[in-house]
């Protein structure tokens, strides 16, 4: 049996190595589900949210896609290069840190991440550069922001938490691209809201082909899938997997949308 001093020394050395690795690889904090955290929120898009259409997640018309006006653009820390697209957040104005005149007490609003709020390095983080790293920040559609804040305030401190997404109907797929480049938009995802990985399979093969995140909620494959019946396998950011068998019929065309009957 190893002497106690030797064992203790080895443990201290191991801990030292772990701390050294952690120090050499700093990471920004990430939003934890169901835990209230601090951030700030601004608004954009106009009173009718018409200027929030499109966005860095690729959902296009947020009204026709079912997201409506309860949406937000996330700062770099929260957006995570598009991995947060589709996630849902509950927000409340933080009266302990806000001017009470600009806070609506006792109310919350839940928004879906549909866009990216880019940093502005010319401005300081506490005076205009609200979306600069490492700040967590929500640039919300104006109608959503006004549920918890007073218009004249412009910017308010908030408390936020990740929450499960509630959606009507099944997961949807829109296929764009061209031969040997298939770009598939995944939308209307419930529960975790965001997709961690995606695979595709044709009806004439048993092989699942991995797809890669191209941008936002768009995933691509370089295989020749044109016109073939397609199945998709999705794993969400909570680690749950669903298989959408033959969700795209044979003979499909680029630009078509396909709604499934399955939901997370």
C-alpha positions in Angstrom: 0.0 0.0 0.0 1.4 3.5 -0.9 2.4 5.7 2.1 -0.2 8.3 3.1 2.3 11.2 2.3 2.8 9.8 -1.2 -1.0 9.5 -1.9 -1.6 13.1 -0.5 1.2 14.4 -2.7 -0.2 12.8 -5.8 -3.7 14.2 -5.1 -2.2 17.7 -4.6 -0.3 17.4 -7.9 -3.4 16.2 -9.7 -5.4 19.2 -8.3 -2.6 21.5 -9.3 -2.7 20.2 -12.9 -6.5 20.6 -13.1 -6.2 24.2 -11.8 -3.4 24.9 -14.3 -5.5 23.6 -17.2 -8.5 25.6 -16.1 -6.4 28.8 -15.8 -5.0 28.2 -19.3 -8.4 27.6 -20.8 -10.8 30.3 -19.4 -14.4 30.0 -20.4 -17.2 32.5 -20.1 -20.2 31.5 -17.9 -23.1 30.0 -19.7 -26.8 30.3 -18.8 -28.0 27.5 -16.5 -31.5 26.2 -16.9 -34.0 27.2 -14.2 -31.4 29.4 -12.3 -32.0 33.1 -12.2 -29.0 35.1 -13.4 -28.3 38.8 -14.0 -28.2 40.6 -17.3 -29.5 43.8 -19.1 -32.0 44.2 -21.8 -32.7 46.7 -24.6 -35.2 46.6 -27.5 -35.3 46.8 -31.2 -37.6 46.2 -34.2 -40.3 48.7 -33.7 -43.6 48.7 -31.9 -44.9 45.9 -34.2 -41.6 44.0 -34.3 -41.6 44.1 -38.1 -37.8 44.9 -38.2 -37.0 41.7 -36.2 -37.6 39.5 -39.2 -34.8 37.4 -40.5 -31.9 37.3 -38.1 -28.8 35.3 -37.4 -30.7 32.1 -36.7 -32.2 32.0 -40.1 -35.9 31.6 -39.2 -37.0 34.1 -41.7 -40.5 35.5 -41.2 -40.9 35.1 -37.4 -44.7 35.5 -37.6 -45.3 32.7 -40.2 -42.8 30.5 -38.4 -44.7 30.8 -35.1 -42.3 32.9 -33.1 -44.3 36.1 -33.2 -43.1 39.1 -31.2 -41.7 37.2 -28.2 -38.1 37.1 -29.5 -34.7 38.3 -28.7 -31.2 38.8 -30.1 -28.5 37.5 -27.8 -25.1 38.8 -27.0 -21.9 36.9 -27.9 -21.8 35.1 -24.6 -25.3 33.8 -24.8 -25.5 33.2 -28.6 -22.7 30.7 -28.6 -22.1 30.9 -32.4 -25.7 30.0 -33.1 -25.9 27.0 -30.7 -28.5 28.9 -28.7 -30.9 29.5 -31.6 -34.3 28.4 -30.5 -33.7 28.4 -26.8 -36.3 30.1 -24.5 -35.6 32.5 -21.7 -37.9 33.9 -19.0 -37.1 37.5 -18.0 -38.2 39.9 -15.3 -37.1 43.5 -14.7 -34.7 43.6 -11.7 -36.2 46.2 -9.4 -33.3 46.0 -7.0 -30.9 47.3 -9.7 -33.3 49.4 -11.8 -34.9 52.8 -11.5 -38.4 51.8 -10.3 -39.9 54.3 -12.8 -38.7 52.1 -15.7 -39.6 48.7 -14.2 -43.0 46.9 -14.4 -43.2 44.9 -11.2 -44.6 41.4 -10.8 -44.5 40.4 -14.5 -42.3 38.1 -16.6 -42.0 37.5 -20.3 -40.7 34.4 -22.2 -38.7 34.9 -25.4 -37.1 32.7 -28.0 -33.6 33.4 -29.2 -33.8 34.2 -32.9 -31.0 36.6 -33.6 -27.5 37.8 -32.6 -26.7 41.1 -31.0 -23.2 42.0 -32.3 -20.6 43.6 -30.0 -19.6 47.3 -30.5 -16.0 47.5 -29.5 -15.9 51.3 -30.0 -18.2 51.8 -27.0 -17.6 50.8 -23.4 -19.4 47.8 -22.0 -21.4 49.9 -19.6 -22.3 52.7 -22.0 -23.5 51.5 -25.3 -21.5 48.4 -25.9 -24.2 46.3 -24.2 -23.6 43.2 -26.3 -19.8 43.2 -25.8 -18.2 40.1 -24.3 -18.4 38.9 -21.6 -21.8 40.6 -20.9 -25.0 38.5 -21.0 -27.5 40.8 -22.8 -30.9 40.5 -24.5 -31.9 42.9 -27.3 -35.6 42.1 -27.2 -38.3 42.7 -29.7 -40.0 45.9 -28.5 -43.4 44.3 -27.7 -41.7 41.7 -25.5 -39.5 44.2 -23.8 -42.4 46.5 -23.0 -44.0 43.7 -21.1 -41.4 44.2 -18.3 -40.0 47.7 -19.0 -41.2 51.2 -19.6 -40.3 52.6 -23.0 -38.5 55.8 -21.7 -36.1 53.6 -19.8 -34.4 52.3 -23.0 -32.3 49.8 -21.1 -33.1 47.9 -17.9 -31.3 45.4 -15.6 -33.1 42.0 -15.7 -33.1 38.6 -14.1 -33.3 35.7 -16.6 -33.4 31.9 -16.6 -33.5 29.3 -19.4 -36.9 27.6 -19.5 -38.4 24.8 -21.7 -39.9 26.0 -24.9 -43.6 25.4 -25.6 -44.5 25.0 -29.3 -47.6 24.1 -31.3 -47.2 21.2 -33.7 -44.1 19.2 -34.6 -40.6 20.2 -35.6 -40.3 21.7 -39.0 -37.7 21.5 -41.8 -37.0 23.8 -44.7 -34.5 22.6 -47.4 -32.5 25.1 -49.4 -29.2 24.9 -51.3 -28.4 22.9 -54.4 -27.1 19.5 -55.6 -24.4 18.3 -53.2 -25.1 21.2 -50.8 -28.3 20.7 -48.8 -29.0 23.4 -46.2 -31.8 22.4 -43.8 -33.4 24.9 -41.4 -34.7 23.3 -38.2 -37.5 25.3 -36.5 -40.3 25.1 -34.0 -38.3 23.0 -31.6 -39.9 22.5 -28.1 -38.3 21.6 -24.8 -34.6 22.6 -25.0 -35.3 24.6 -28.2 -31.8 24.2 -29.6 -30.2 21.3 -31.6 -26.9 19.8 -30.6 -26.4 17.5 -33.6 -28.2 16.4 -36.7 -27.9 13.4 -39.2 -29.7 12.6 -42.4 -30.5 9.3 -44.1 -32.0 8.4 -47.5 -34.6 5.8 -48.1 -32.2 3.7 -50.2 -29.5 3.5 -47.5 -29.2 2.4 -43.9 -26.3 4.9 -43.3 -26.8 8.0 -41.2 -24.8 10.9 -42.6 -23.7 13.5 -40.1 -24.7 17.1 -40.8 -22.8 20.2 -39.6 -24.1 23.5 -38.3 -23.7 26.0 -41.1 -25.1 29.1 -39.5 -27.7 29.7 -36.8 -30.3 26.9 -37.0 -29.2 25.8 -40.5 -27.5 22.5 -40.9 -25.8 21.3 -44.1 -24.8 18.1 -45.8 -22.5 17.7 -48.9 -24.1 14.4 -50.0 -26.2 14.2 -53.1 -29.7 13.9 -51.5 -31.7 15.7 -54.2 -35.2 14.3 -54.7 -34.6 11.3 -52.4 -36.9 10.5 -49.4 -35.2 11.7 -46.3 -35.1 11.0 -42.6 -33.5 13.2 -40.0 -32.1 12.3 -36.6 -31.9 15.2 -34.1 -30.3 15.4 -30.7 -31.3 18.5 -28.7 -29.0 20.3 -26.3 -30.5 18.4 -23.4 -29.2 15.1 -25.0 -32.6 13.8 -26.1 -32.8 12.2 -29.6 -35.7 11.9 -32.0 -35.8 10.2 -35.4 -38.0 11.7 -38.0 -38.5 8.8 -40.4 -39.3 9.7 -44.1 -40.3 13.2 -43.1 -39.3 14.5 -46.5 -41.0 12.7 -49.4 -39.4 11.6 -52.6 -39.3 14.2 -55.3 -39.0 17.2 -53.1 -37.7 20.6 -54.3 -35.4 23.1 -52.8 -37.2 25.8 -50.9 -40.0 23.4 -49.6 -41.0 23.2 -46.0 -41.9 20.0 -44.2 -43.8 19.7 -40.9 -43.4 16.6 -38.8 -45.8 15.2 -36.3 -43.0 14.6 -33.7 -41.9 17.0 -31.0 -39.4 16.9 -28.2 
